[in-house]
């Protein structure tokens, strides 16, 4: 029934963390995990993952990547650039028509 939940953020939005251990940090949303209601934010909550030796990593490796932050702890700073430019261009055109 709840196949497609609606969130206040999208992939690519510029967001700020408003609570929790990473409060105050900001970045771009890389991915949304709808089942867990979490988001991955670029440069926020970097975790280290130890990788076992394999063909790709003959020496083994400690990989750093972003960890998830709950979506309720995130506030939108700026929407995607495409949606922002459309909104601005409409607002700029309207006053010109009224003035003429």
C-alpha distance (Angstrom), angle and dihedral (degrees) to the residues before:
residue distance angle dihedral
X1 . . .
X2 3.79 . .
X3 3.80 93.2 .
X4 3.80 99.6 145.1
X5 3.83 116.1 27.7
X6 3.81 117.2 -162.8
X7 3.80 117.8 -128.3
X8 3.81 131.8 -170.3
X9 3.82 91.4 -122.8
X10 3.81 135.7 55.9
X11 3.77 135.8 -160.5
X12 3.80 108.1 -79.1
X13 3.83 96.6 27.2
X14 3.80 118.3 132.4
X15 3.82 107.4 -121.5
X16 3.80 141.5 176.6
X17 3.82 126.3 -145.4
X18 3.82 107.5 -122.8
X19 3.81 101.4 -175.6
X20 3.78 142.6 17.1
X21 3.80 131.0 43.9
X22 3.80 93.6 -39.8
X23 3.82 96.3 49.6
X24 3.80 113.2 153.0
X25 3.80 97.2 22.0
X26 3.79 119.3 116.8
X27 3.78 140.8 -170.3
X28 3.79 146.3 134.9
X29 3.81 121.3 -62.8
X30 3.80 109.9 -110.6
X31 3.80 98.5 179.5
X32 3.81 141.8 -4.0
X33 3.80 120.4 -139.9
X34 3.84 102.0 -158.3
X35 3.81 97.6 -178.1
X36 3.80 92.5 57.6
X37 3.84 93.8 31.7
X38 3.80 90.3 -125.9
X39 3.79 136.8 128.6
X40 3.80 135.0 -151.1
X41 3.81 111.4 -133.8
X42 3.79 122.8 -163.1
X43 3.81 110.5 -106.1
X44 3.83 95.5 -1.4
X45 3.82 123.9 114.4
X46 3.79 97.1 3.0
X47 3.82 109.0 -163.3
X48 3.79 128.6 -169.0
X49 3.79 117.9 -128.1
X50 3.80 119.1 -166.2
X51 3.80 111.0 -138.8
X52 3.80 121.5 -156.0
X53 3.81 120.9 -127.0
X54 3.81 111.8 -81.5
X55 3.80 141.2 148.0
X56 3.80 89.7 -81.8
X57 3.84 92.9 46.9
X58 3.82 108.7 28.1
X59 3.83 90.6 175.4
X60 3.78 96.6 40.3
X61 3.77 118.6 -117.8
X62 3.79 146.7 -137.3
X63 3.80 104.9 -130.9
X64 3.80 121.5 -163.0
X65 3.79 118.7 -148.1
X66 3.79 141.0 153.1
X67 3.78 119.4 -82.3
X68 3.81 124.1 -148.3
X69 3.82 124.4 -90.8
X70 3.81 121.6 -161.6
X71 3.79 112.3 -100.5
X72 3.82 92.6 -128.2
X73 3.83 89.8 63.5
X74 3.80 92.4 59.3
X75 3.83 131.0 87.3
X76 3.81 125.6 -167.8
X77 3.82 113.5 -117.2
X78 3.78 97.3 174.7
X79 3.79 133.6 1.2
X80 3.81 122.6 -131.6
X81 3.80 112.3 -61.6
X82 3.83 93.4 -116.5
X83 3.82 94.6 57.8
X84 3.79 92.2 43.5
X85 3.82 94.7 53.4
X86 3.81 92.1 49.0
X87 3.80 91.4 52.0
X88 3.82 92.2 48.1
X89 3.80 95.0 48.4
X90 3.82 91.3 52.6
X91 3.81 91.9 49.9
X92 3.80 92.0 48.8
X93 3.81 93.5 50.6
X94 3.82 96.0 49.9
X95 3.85 98.6 62.2
X96 3.84 90.8 49.2
X97 3.82 90.5 57.0
X98 3.82 91.8 48.7
X99 3.80 93.1 48.5
X100 3.83 93.1 51.0
